[in-house]
Amino acid sequence: MNSTFSAKNGLGGELVPPPDKSLTHRALLLSSIAEGRTLIHNPLDTGDCRSTRRCLEELGVVLKESRKSGERLMEVSGAGLMGYREPAGVLDAENSGTTIRLLAGLLAGLPIYTVISGDRSLVARPMGRIIEPLRQMGACIAGRSNGRFAPLTFLPGEGLLTARSFNLEIPSAQVKSALLLAALKCSGTTVISGRIESRDHTERLFQYLELPLVREKEYLKLEPCSEIPPFEITIPGDISSAAFFITGALISGKDLLIRHCGINPTRLGFLKVIRKMGAEAHILEVDVNCGEPVGTIQIRPGELKGVVIRESEIPDLIDEIPLIAVIALFARGSTTVQGAGELRYKESDRLEAIARLVRAVGAELTLDQDGFTIEGGQALASGIIDAGHDHRIAMAGAILSSGVRDKIVVRGIEAAEVSFPDFISSFRALGGEVE
């Protein structure tokens, strides 16, 4: 679907972002192995999260959705740590990397035969960093190219998995979470060290549920666990979704207030970068829900300047790199992103997609294997941006119109439904027009 976006008067006002996608996935998965009834308030209802839900239902988990005072409520009757039912067919994760990778940790070692796959994009994304350590724990897993790609087949296990020590060479919340979920079924102590500085929603949920997890700066240590207690959680707004309209406000010179937004410290890399670039970003009214900090974010624009973003900063803003590219076009001087090679294995080759987005409005950039450099102040014009089935590129293209102050056509804006189902209505509510 082609849609034309314009925001000649900028984008600003107040926003309540959609529920957090990462937390919704994790709440669904942990509740599915709990002993008893879990209540999830305000879960995100999008394609990726529905993929997780459908897979869990195929595994025998009972999920009931209702509305209470206008809010979505998901009631999950957990199957227990080892209680998934053998599915009759292939589990379909569709386009959700979080679904297939985290569910791999839960399926590893179970006494059931399971096959999980996905769409054309997902089966081309690497799975080796998940599958190899799960095999070291004793899980019997087959897949294309010796387990490097889906479809993945999990053969029935014979007892508990074997605890191991792992050293992560690349920071990845999905790898870390898959290992922690698998470690719940181990006979001994699992230790994860190395690059563990990625987003920590799984660890926070574990600690909130009082699971036997020890968290240190250098390592995570998880003791064997016999059962997961049921819980109740309210999913806060997704700061990665809010970041789109933060970008729109900055490049169009408008103020923005974001309410009921998750402000997990491992997700605040984008706010840190825009502060370095000259914007004001204040966090107000902080509360804590199930171990997750929630608050209000106040954004005020400033004179933007280019910055260098180094590899050590990437884990905390991996999803916002397309927006850094957009802001860089309006900054004084050059902006360089380094060490972001992980973006080549997202829903698209996101570095190439960023290059196409920038060039679509008449600008240029220097692209290398793991990053790019953009000179600010280039002449920009109306353009046509092909989302390439990537939700973050689709929305970044639409937001770019607020700075260009001209019409931008986005091909495939429906991809936004993956994480931000009300993106178009929010765009209009904050001052934009969509045709």
N, C-alpha and C positions, 0 to 999 in steps of 0.2 A: 504494500500500500504506500502510495506517495502522499506526503503531507507537506504543506508550505507553512513555514514558521516565520514570524516577524515580531519584533518587540521594539518599535521605534522609540517608545518612551521608557525603555528599560524594564527590568524585572526586579520587583521589590515588594515588601509588605510582610505578611506573616505566613508561616508554613508549618504544618504538622506532617512530617515525612511518613511514608508507608512503614509498616513494621519491618524490623530487621530480618533480612533473609538468612544470614548466618545463624542467628539465634533461633529462628523458627525451625530450620533443619535440625539443629542440635536438640531442641526441646522435643521435637517429634521422635527422633531416634532414641534418646535416653528414656523417654516415657514409654516407648515400645517394649523396652526390656525391664521396666519397673514391675514390682509386685503390687498391683492394685491400680486405682484410678487416678490419673493425672489430669489436671485442668490447665489448658493453655489459653490464656486470654489474649486477644488481638494477634493471632498468628497471621503471617503474610499468606495471602491467597494468590499465588502466581504459578506459572508453568513449572518452575523448578521445584517449588515446595509441594505442588500437587504430584510431581513425579515421586518424591519421597513418600508421600501419603499412599499413593497407589501401590508402590512396592511393599510397604508395610502391611497393607490390607491383603496382598497376595501371600504374605508370610503368616497370615492368621491373626494379625492385630486388629482389634475392633476400635474404630475411630468414629465418633459421633459429633457432627457439627451443628451448632445452634447459634441463636443470637440473643444476647441479653443486654437490654438498654441500648440497643443499636450496635453493640460490640460483638464481633465474632468470638465464639467460644468453641474450643476443640476439647472434647473429652476422650481420653485415650485409656483403654483397658490394656495394661501391659501384659506381655506374654511371659515375662521372666527372662533371666539372663540366657538360658539355654532353651527357651520354649517356642521359638519360631516354628511354624508348620512348613513342611516341604511344599513349595509351590508347584502347581500343575504345569505351568508354562515358564517362559523366559521373563524375568523381571526386566522392565523397560525403564531405564533412568532418563530416557529421551535426551535432552541436551544438558543435563545437570551433572557436572563434575563432582559437586559436593555429595550428591546422592550416591553415586557409584563408589566414590573413594571412601566415604565414611561408612557406608553400609558394608563395604568389603571388610572393615575391621570387625563388624558385628557378625558377619557370616562366617568368618574364618574359624575353623575348628568345630562348627556345629555338626550334629549327627544327621544332617540332611544334605541332599543333592540340590544345588542351586546354580542357575545360570543367570547372569545379569549382563545386559548390553545397553545400547543407546542409539541415537540417530547418527547420521553420517559424520557430523562434526565430533561427537563424543568418541566414536570408535577410532578416530584418528589422534586422539589426545593420549599422551603417555601415561601408563599405569605402573611402570616398572618400579618406581620409587615407593609405591604402596605394596605391590605384590611381593617383591623380594624379601623385605623384612618380615612380612606375614608368613612366608615360607620358612624363614629361619626360626619362627616360633612354632613350627610344626604343622601349619595349615597346608593342605594339599590343593593347590590352585593351578588351573591350566588356562591358557589364553593364547591369542594370536602372537606370533613372534616370541614364543616362550614366556608368555605372560606380560609382554610389554604393552599390549593393546587389548581392548575388549573386542568381542564378548569374553567374559571371564566365567570359568566354571569352578565351583567350589565343591569338592568331593567330601563325603561324610567323614567327620573326624572321629577319633577313638579316644575320648577323654579330654582332659584339659590341655591347653597349649603350654609350651615351655617358655618361661620368662627369659628374656635376653636383655643385654645392654646395647643401645643404639646411639650412634653419633651422627646427628643430622648435619650434612655438609651444606645444604641449601635450606633456608628458612621456608617452611610451608605449613600453614595451619591444617591443611587437609591431611598431609602425611602424619603430622604430630597427633591429630585427633584420631585417625584410623588406628594408630599404634596404641593409644590410650584405651580406645574402645575394645580392641582385641585383648589388651592386657587385663581387662576385667575378668577374662576367662583363663588366666594363666595360673600355673601351680606355684609360682614363686614371685620374686620381686622384679619388676621391669624398671629399667632406668633409661631415660632419654636425655642425652646431652648434646652439646654442639650448638647449632643455630636454632635455638628454641624460641627466638624473640618474636615470632609471628603472633597474630591475633590469638587471644587466650580465652575465648568464650567457653571452650570445652573444660579447661582447667577450673574456671570460675564456677561452672555448674557442678563439677565434681566436688569442689570444696563446699558449695552451698548444700549439697546432698550429704555432706560429711563422709564421702568416700575416702579410702585410705591413701590419699595423694599427698606427697610432700613436694612443695614447690620451693626451689632455690633459684638464684639468678643463673647458675651454671647448669642445672639439671632438674629433671622431674623424676620422682620415684613413686611407683604405684604398687602397693601390696595386693595380694589376692582379695577378691571381693565375692561374697556369697550371694548377695542380692542388692537390687537397686530400690530404694524407697520411692513411692509415688510422691509427686510434688505439685505445686501450683505456681504458675509463673505468668507474668504479663510482659509481652514482648514490646520493647520500646521502639521508637522510630529509628530508621536506618540512616546513620550519618553518611554512608556512601551515596545514598539517594539524595539526601539533603545537599550534598556537595555540588550537585548539578546547579541548583538554584543559588547556592553561594557563589558559584562561578558567574552565573548570569548577573547577580547583583554587583559583583566586583567590576566586571567589564562594562557595565552600563551605569556605574556610579550611583547605585541605589543602596538603601539600608534594608536589612532582612533580619527578621526574628524567627527563630526555629524553636518550636516547643515540643516537649516530651520526646527528646532525642537521646539515643544512646551515646554516651561519651566515654566508652571504654578507652583507657589510656593507649591500648595497642591499636586503636582506630583513629587516633588524633593526628597522625602524620600530616594530613592535608591541612589542618588548621595551623600547624607549626610552620609549614611551608608558606602559606599565604601571609602569615605574619611577617616572615622574612622578606616577602615580596612587597610589603608595605601596607597590607590591609589590617584592620582591627577585627579581632575575633575574641569575644568575651564569653565565658561560661558562667551562667547564673543558675540559681535555684537547684542545687545539686541534691539528688536523692539516690538511694540504693535499692534495687529490686533484684532479689535472688542473686546477689553478688555482683550485679551489673550497675554501674553508675548511670544515672539518667539526669538530664538537665535541659536548660534553655540556652541556646546559643545566639548571641547578638553579633551581627556582622555589619561593619561600616567600611566603606571603600576608602582607599587612599591612593597616592601616586605609586603605581606598580613598577617594580624594578626586577630585572632578571636575577636568577640565582643558579647555583650549582647544587643539584640533588645527587648525593652519593649513594653507593650501593647499600650502606648501612641504614639509610633512611627508607629504602624501598619497601620492606615488609609492612610498615605502618601506613602506607598509602598506595599499595599495589593496584587497587581498583580505581584510584583517582588520577592515574598518570595521563589518561586522555584529557582530563580537565586541566592539568598542569600545562599541557600543550596549548590548549585554548587560551588560558590566561597569559602564557608567554607571548602570544601574538600581540597583546596589548601592553606589555611591559617595556620599560626603557632598558635597552641593552639585551644581552643574550641570556637564554636559559638553557642549561644542559642537564640532562637526565642520564645517569650512569648506573650500570648494574641491574637493568630491568629486563634481562633476557627472558625471564619467566613469562613475560607478556606474549612471547611468540607461541605459547601453548595454551592460550585461553580459548574463548569461544571462536576467535579468529586469531590470525597472527596479528596481535593488537598493535605491535610497533608498525607494521606495514599499513594497518588500517589508520593509525594516527597520521602517517605520512600522506595517505590519500585524502584524509579529512582536511589537513592543512593546505594541500595543493588545490583542493576543490574551491577554495575561496581566493585563489591567486597568490598564495604565499609559498615560501620554500623553507626547507629544513635540511639539515645534514643528519642522515640516518646511518647508524652503525649496527653491529650485531646485538648490542644490549642497551641501546639508548639513542638519544638524538640531541641536537642543538637547534634552537630556534632563535632567530633574531627578531626582537620586537620592533614595532613601528612600520612593518611592511604594509603596503597598500592592499586593502582587502576589498572583495567584491562579492556580490550575490553568487551563489553556486549551488550545485546539486551534489549531495553527499549520499553515497551508497552505504547503508549500515552493515551490509554483509552478514546479516543475521546476528549481529553483536549488539546487545542492548545498550552497552555503555557508549559505543560509537554512535548509535542512533540518537541518544539523548544529548551527547556532547555536541553533535551537529546541530540539533535544534537550539540548544543554548547559545551557540555561536552567533545566532541571528541577533541577539540582544546587544552584542558589541559591534557587529558589522552595521547595524541599523538598516538592514535591508533584508529582503526575503531570502530564506534558505529552504531549499527543497530537500527533504530527507526521504530516501527510498528505503522502505522497510521499517518505518517507525513502530510497527506492531511488535518489533523485538523488545521494546521497552516493557512489555507486559511481563517479561522474565523477572523483573525486580521492582518495577514502579508502575502498577496498573493504572494509576490515576495521573500519569505524567502530563497528558494533554490538558486535562481539566485544571491541574495545578499551574501549568504554564499560562493558561488564560486567567486564572484567578490572581496571578501575580503581575498581570499587565500585558501579557503577550496575546498574539492572535494566531489562530491556526485555521488553515483552509484545507 
